[in-house]
Amino acid sequence: MNSKCLDYTALILVIIGAINWGLIGFFKFNLVGFLFGDMTLLARIVYALVGLCGLYLISLFGRVIGMGEK
C-alpha cells in the first residue's frame, strides 16, 4: 500500500470520526454506537482506528508544511 492511499484512507476515517463527534455535540446522537452498539468490540475497533488515523495524520500535517519550504 503506498503512502498516498494510506493518507486518503486515514483522512476518510478521521472525517467520519469528526462527523460522529459533530452529531454527538449537536444532537446527542452517536452514529458509531447506533450502527455497531455501545462500546461493543466492533465499535471500539472503529474508535481505535479513527484515533490511530488521527495520530498518523499528524505526520501528513508535517509533510504538507515541509512541502511549502522547498
C-alpha positions as a Markdown table, in Angstrom:
| # | Residue | x | y | z |
|---|---|---|---|---|
| 1 | Met | 0.0 | 0.0 | 0.0 |
| 2 | Asn | 1.5 | 3.3 | -1.0 |
| 3 | Ser | 1.6 | 6.4 | 1.2 |
| 4 | Lys | -0.9 | 8.3 | -0.8 |
| 5 | Cys | -3.5 | 5.6 | -0.4 |
| 6 | Leu | -2.9 | 5.4 | 3.3 |
| 7 | Asp | -3.2 | 9.1 | 3.6 |
| 8 | Tyr | -6.6 | 9.1 | 1.9 |
| 9 | Thr | -7.9 | 6.2 | 3.9 |
| 10 | Ala | -6.8 | 7.8 | 7.2 |
| 11 | Leu | -8.3 | 11.1 | 6.1 |
| 12 | Ile | -11.7 | 9.4 | 5.4 |
| 13 | Leu | -11.7 | 7.7 | 8.7 |
| 14 | Val | -10.9 | 10.9 | 10.6 |
| 15 | Ile | -13.6 | 12.8 | 8.7 |
| 16 | Ile | -16.1 | 10.0 | 9.7 |
| 17 | Gly | -14.9 | 10.5 | 13.3 |
| 18 | Ala | -15.3 | 14.3 | 13.1 |
| 19 | Ile | -18.9 | 13.9 | 11.7 |
| 20 | Asn | -19.7 | 11.5 | 14.6 |
| 21 | Trp | -18.4 | 14.0 | 17.1 |
| 22 | Gly | -20.4 | 16.7 | 15.5 |
| 23 | Leu | -23.5 | 14.6 | 15.7 |
| 24 | Ile | -22.8 | 13.9 | 19.4 |
| 25 | Gly | -22.3 | 17.6 | 20.1 |
| 26 | Phe | -25.2 | 19.0 | 18.2 |
| 27 | Phe | -27.8 | 16.2 | 18.5 |
| 28 | Lys | -26.6 | 13.8 | 21.2 |
| 29 | Phe | -26.6 | 11.1 | 18.6 |
| 30 | Asn | -23.7 | 8.6 | 18.4 |
| 31 | Leu | -23.6 | 7.2 | 14.9 |
| 32 | Val | -20.9 | 4.6 | 15.6 |
| 33 | Gly | -22.8 | 3.5 | 18.7 |
| 34 | Phe | -26.1 | 3.4 | 16.7 |
| 35 | Leu | -24.5 | 1.3 | 13.9 |
| 36 | Phe | -22.3 | -1.1 | 16.0 |
| 37 | Gly | -23.7 | -0.9 | 19.5 |
| 38 | Asp | -22.5 | 1.0 | 22.6 |
| 39 | Met | -18.9 | 0.0 | 23.2 |
| 40 | Thr | -19.1 | -3.4 | 21.5 |
| 41 | Leu | -15.9 | -4.8 | 20.2 |
| 42 | Leu | -16.7 | -3.6 | 16.7 |
| 43 | Ala | -17.4 | 0.0 | 17.9 |
| 44 | Arg | -14.2 | 0.0 | 19.9 |
| 45 | Ile | -12.3 | -1.1 | 16.8 |
| 46 | Val | -13.8 | 1.8 | 14.9 |
| 47 | Tyr | -12.9 | 4.3 | 17.6 |
| 48 | Ala | -9.4 | 2.9 | 17.8 |
| 49 | Leu | -8.9 | 3.1 | 14.0 |
| 50 | Val | -10.1 | 6.7 | 14.0 |
| 51 | Gly | -7.7 | 7.6 | 16.8 |
| 52 | Leu | -4.8 | 5.9 | 15.1 |
| 53 | Cys | -5.6 | 7.6 | 11.8 |
| 54 | Gly | -5.7 | 11.0 | 13.6 |
| 55 | Leu | -2.3 | 10.3 | 15.1 |
| 56 | Tyr | -1.0 | 9.2 | 11.6 |
| 57 | Leu | -2.3 | 12.4 | 10.0 |
| 58 | Ile | -0.1 | 14.4 | 12.3 |
| 59 | Ser | 2.7 | 13.2 | 10.0 |
| 60 | Leu | 0.7 | 14.4 | 7.0 |
| 61 | Phe | 0.5 | 17.8 | 8.5 |
| 62 | Gly | 4.3 | 17.8 | 8.9 |
| 63 | Arg | 4.7 | 16.7 | 5.3 |
| 64 | Val | 2.4 | 19.4 | 4.0 |
| 65 | Ile | 4.3 | 22.1 | 5.9 |
| 66 | Gly | 7.6 | 20.6 | 4.6 |
| 67 | Met | 6.4 | 20.9 | 1.0 |
| 68 | Gly | 6.0 | 24.7 | 1.4 |
| 69 | Glu | 9.6 | 25.1 | 2.4 |
| 70 | Lys | 11.0 | 23.7 | -0.8 |
